Amino acid sequence: MGRSFFSSGFIGASLLEPRAQEALWDYDPIESVRWAEWAMLRSATILKSVEPCLTVADVVERRNNKLLGDLKALNLQKVALEGRRLRLLRRNSRSKRTSKLVFEAERLRGLVAKEKVRADLAEVSVSELHKQCEELAEDAKAAVSAIESALKAQLVILVPYFDSSQIGFFKDIIDGKVMNPSG
């Protein structure tokens, strides 16, 4: 605990290539701060442009909506098939062709059972997609926050007097001011 070391020398030797370190000495401090600010804003712009890739919620939601549409169509088909089965059963009581109608009714009952299984599988798939969507959104937000923390930590080390509290990937610029997304 009693030992200390020259941290800025360690950081400079570890994080910057010798050519980059020499180039920084050639700039005045204001230019170095501008360069660091430019690098951080460029990183923020790059991350903002890949943000749609990080949040796959749109893709999952489109798939979810398609599955919900399929589920509705299957339910309508199930109702239609059940109605047809009931009509066939009524005809069966009026007709002498009982065996043929019973066979058709059983076939339709089998179709209804298959469609019910497909509908149940679609419901399970939809709930799994919702869960995956939530997990992916949490992972993406954690990754962006980790990158933001790392960039701020590097900036504080490179420019100790720079206030990075206003910088954030989830903040917007409105009328020349940095604002949180909530307003």
C-alpha positions in Angstrom: 0.0 0.0 0.0 2.9 2.4 0.7 4.1 2.1 -2.9 3.1 4.4 -5.7 3.9 4.7 -9.3 3.6 7.3 -12.0 0.1 6.5 -13.3 0.1 8.8 -16.3 3.4 7.3 -17.6 2.0 3.8 -17.1 -1.2 4.7 -18.9 0.6 6.5 -21.7 3.0 3.5 -22.2 0.2 1.0 -22.0 -2.6 2.6 -24.0 -0.9 4.7 -26.6 1.6 3.6 -29.3 4.9 5.5 -29.2 4.0 7.3 -32.5 0.7 8.4 -31.1 2.2 9.5 -27.8 4.8 11.6 -29.7 2.1 13.1 -31.8 0.1 14.1 -28.7 3.2 16.0 -27.3 3.3 18.0 -30.5 -0.3 19.3 -30.0 -1.2 21.9 -27.4 -3.5 20.7 -24.6 -6.6 22.3 -26.2 -6.0 20.4 -29.4 -5.6 17.2 -27.4 -8.9 17.7 -25.6 -10.5 18.4 -29.0 -9.0 15.3 -30.4 -10.3 13.2 -27.4 -13.7 14.8 -27.7 -13.8 14.1 -31.5 -12.8 10.5 -30.9 -15.5 10.0 -28.2 -18.2 11.7 -30.3 -17.1 9.5 -33.3 -17.4 6.4 -31.1 -20.8 7.6 -30.0 -21.9 8.1 -33.6 -20.7 4.7 -34.6 -22.5 3.0 -31.7 -25.7 5.1 -32.4 -25.6 3.8 -36.0 -25.4 0.2 -35.0 -28.0 0.6 -32.3 -30.7 -0.9 -34.5 -28.6 -4.0 -34.8 -28.2 -4.2 -31.0 -31.9 -4.0 -30.5 -33.5 -6.9 -32.4 -36.8 -6.1 -30.9 -38.2 -5.0 -34.2 -37.3 -8.3 -35.9 -38.7 -10.3 -33.0 -41.8 -8.2 -32.9 -42.4 -8.7 -36.7 -42.0 -12.4 -36.2 -44.2 -12.3 -33.2 -46.9 -10.4 -35.2 -46.7 -13.0 -38.0 -47.1 -15.8 -35.5 -50.1 -14.0 -33.9 -51.6 -13.6 -37.4 -51.0 -17.3 -38.1 -52.6 -18.1 -34.7 -55.7 -16.1 -35.5 -55.9 -17.7 -39.0 -55.6 -21.1 -37.4 -58.3 -20.3 -34.8 -60.6 -19.1 -37.6 -59.9 -22.3 -39.6 -60.6 -24.3 -36.4 -64.0 -22.6 -36.0 -64.8 -23.2 -39.6 -63.8 -26.8 -39.4 -65.8 -27.3 -36.2 -68.8 -25.7 -37.9 -68.4 -28.0 -40.9 -68.1 -31.0 -38.5 -71.3 -30.0 -36.8 -73.1 -29.5 -40.1 -72.0 -32.9 -41.2 -73.2 -34.4 -37.9 -76.6 -32.8 -38.5 -76.8 -34.1 -42.0 -75.9 -37.5 -40.6 -79.0 -37.6 -38.6 -81.1 -36.7 -41.6 -79.4 -38.9 -44.1 -79.0 -42.6 -44.7 -75.4 -42.1 -45.7 -74.3 -42.3 -42.1 -71.0 -44.0 -42.4 -69.6 -41.6 -45.0 -70.5 -38.6 -42.9 -69.2 -40.1 -39.7 -65.9 -40.8 -41.5 -65.8 -37.2 -42.7 -66.6 -35.9 -39.2 -63.8 -38.0 -37.7 -61.4 -36.7 -40.3 -62.4 -33.1 -39.5 -62.1 -33.8 -35.8 -58.5 -35.0 -36.5 -57.8 -31.8 -38.5 -59.2 -29.7 -35.7 -56.9 -31.6 -33.2 -53.9 -31.0 -35.5 -54.7 -27.3 -35.8 -55.1 -27.0 -32.0 -51.7 -28.5 -31.6 -50.3 -26.0 -34.1 -52.0 -23.1 -32.3 -50.6 -24.3 -29.0 -47.1 -24.5 -30.5 -47.5 -21.0 -31.9 -48.5 -19.6 -28.5 -45.5 -21.2 -26.9 -43.3 -19.8 -29.7 -44.7 -16.3 -29.2 -44.0 -16.4 -25.4 -40.5 -17.6 -26.0 -39.9 -14.8 -28.5 -41.1 -12.3 -26.0 -38.7 -13.6 -23.5 -35.8 -13.6 -26.0 -36.6 -10.1 -27.0 -36.5 -8.9 -23.4 -33.2 -10.7 -22.8 -31.6 -9.3 -26.0 -32.8 -5.8 -25.1 -31.2 -6.1 -21.6 -28.0 -7.5 -23.0 -27.8 -4.8 -25.7 -28.3 -2.0 -23.1 -25.7 -3.5 -20.8 -23.2 -3.7 -23.7 -23.8 -0.1 -24.7 -23.5 1.0 -21.0 -20.2 -1.0 -20.6 -18.8 0.6 -23.8 -19.9 4.1 -22.6 -18.3 3.5 -19.1 -15.0 2.3 -20.8 -14.9 5.3 -23.1 -15.6 7.8 -20.2 -12.9 6.1 -18.1 -10.4 6.4 -20.9 -11.3 10.0 -21.4 -10.9 10.8 -17.7 -7.5 9.2 -17.8 -6.4 11.0 -20.9 -7.9 14.4 -20.0 -8.3 14.4 -16.1 -10.0 17.8 -16.0 -12.6 17.0 -18.7 -16.2 16.7 -17.4 -17.7 13.7 -19.1 -20.9 13.7 -17.1 -23.0 15.2 -19.9 -21.9 12.6 -22.5 -24.0 9.5 -22.9 -25.1 7.1 -25.7 -28.7 7.3 -24.7 -28.8 11.2 -24.6 -30.0 13.4 -27.4 -29.1 17.0 -28.4 -32.1 19.3 -28.5 -31.7 23.0 -29.2 -27.9 22.8 -28.6 -28.3 21.1 -25.2 -27.6 17.6 -24.1 -30.9 16.1 -22.9 -31.9 12.7 -21.4 -34.3 10.7 -23.7 -37.1 11.3 -21.2 -37.0 15.0 -21.8 
